[in-house]
Amino acid sequence: MVAKLKQIKQQLQQRCHEPIPVVGKCLQQVVTGYYNYHTVPGNLTSL
């Protein structure tokens, strides 16, 4: 998990000059993937 967060941080630093909608779409994909991986029926309130 720590390695993935470091990778995401590096990508964000590289994307800091890109338009906000492009960065937002990238972050949306990361967060959606996280929730899809960790979601268990009945666990939504914990997330």
N, C-alpha and C positions, 0 to 999 in steps of 0.2 A: 504494500500500500504506500509506503514512504517513497519507494522508487518511482511509483506512478505519479505521486504528487510532485516530485521533483521534475519529472518529465513534463508535466502540465505547466509547472511554473516556468520552465525553460521555453516552452512553446508560447506562453503568454508574453514573455519578455521579447521574443522574436516578432510577435504580432502587434506590439504596442503602437506601431505606426499605421496599422491597417484600419479601415473604417470600423466604427463601433458595431454595425450590424453583422459584419463578418466575424468579429471576435465573439459577439453574442451567440451566433449560430454554433460556433465551435464549443463554447461553454455549455450550451444547451445539449449538445450531443454527449458531452462528458457527464453531465448531471443525469440525463435520461438513462445512459448506460449504467451509471451507479445505482439508480433506483431500480432498474430492471434486474440487475444482478442480485440486489439485496432484498428485494420485496418478497415477502412470504405472506400468504393469506392471513389477515388479522394483524399484521405487523405495521400497517401503514401509519398508525398513530405514533409509533416509535421513531419512524423516519422523519 
